[in-house]
Amino acid sequence: MFAAGNLVTGVVTSVSTERFDLVDDDIIDAADITEWLSLAATEIGYDTPFSRGDINLDHDVDTRDLTAMIIGFTSAGGTGKTWNTGDTDGDGDVDSADLTTAIINFTGARNAAVAVPEPSGLLRGAETAAASSKHPPSLRRFAGGSLVGHRSTELDSPSTTSPTDHFGSLRCARWLQKWCAHH
């Protein structure tokens, strides 16, 4: 489905891509991704569809999903990415829109045998991805790393104000948009 083209703008179906038009409107787009997420979840026994951002399809959007997306980040205009590498909107890249979607849908590891991690656990998971030298210091600060002489700001260290805030998803989304715009 993702190889058909940019699913954000939509792709008119052809004989070879007709099977991906799951909502039967002669266009392969976001509605087909949503239907695919529902059908796939139903087929393996879930009552609810997979969420956008659940790139490993384990029925939660957790640190594993976000870490993989951060590692696969291409910014807008990247190519060759698919669902399992973090392209949640079908436009071929893993950019701030994909990361923001995953953060908004963040559930934590609700299907794991262990307790659901606190939001600080998400930061520790992202810290592993950000620790590599290919990521800038600002990302390392965001992921919980420390820099000598650095003063923390709202964008460097998202925090949560309520149990339903899912690790300050709006604050984190703003940070990601600014980070992505500079990289």
Summary of the structure (lengths in Angstrom):
residues: 183
radius of gyration: 17.2
end to end distance: 28.2
largest distance: 60.2
contacts: 544
relative contact order: 0.12
helix: 39%
strand: 2%
